[in-house]
């Protein structure tokens, strides 16, 4: 049952990430799509913390796991450094860590 919930969550999360990222790319060349999904995913995984095993399987592991993207975040940072956009890269790292932690914290406290 849990494997099915993880698969179902992932099948929804990955296309949702793609759709949000593609929509945001219409307005900017900055990696705001990756930033947005990672912050939303941090909130969702925080929200699922302490929930039932089924909810964690679906939301925390399946949906949030496929919705967020560490690899694209790393590629965005690498490309920013390659293009000598170090300030943008450092802002991305700082904002992602700060807002990601805050989103997870908020999700955990809202879910209690």
C-alpha positions, 0 to 999 in steps of 0.5 A, a space after each residue: 500500500 505505501 509503495 502505491 502511495 509513493 508512486 501515486 504522489 510522485 506521479 503527481 509531483 513531478 508533472 506539477 514541478 514541471 508545469 510550475 517551472 515552465 510557467 515561471 520561465 515565461 516571465 524570467 530567466 532566473 531560476 525562480 521556478 526551482 526556488 518556488 517548488 523547493 520552498 513549497 515542497 519544504 512546506 509540504 514535507 514539514 506539513 506531513 511530518 508526524 502525519 500517518 504513515 500513509 500521508 507521509 508516503 503520499 505527500 512527504 516521500 512521493 509528492 514532495 520528493 518528486 516535486 522538489 529538485 536538488 539536482 536542478 538547484 545544483 545545476 542552476 548554481 553551477 551555471 550561475 558560477 560558470 556565467 560569472 553570476 556569483 552574486 545571483 548564485 549566493 543569493 539563491 543559496 542563501 534564500 533557498 536555505 533560509 526560506 526552505 527552512 522557514 517553510 519546513 518549520 512553518 509546515 511542521 507547526 501548522 501540521 501539529 
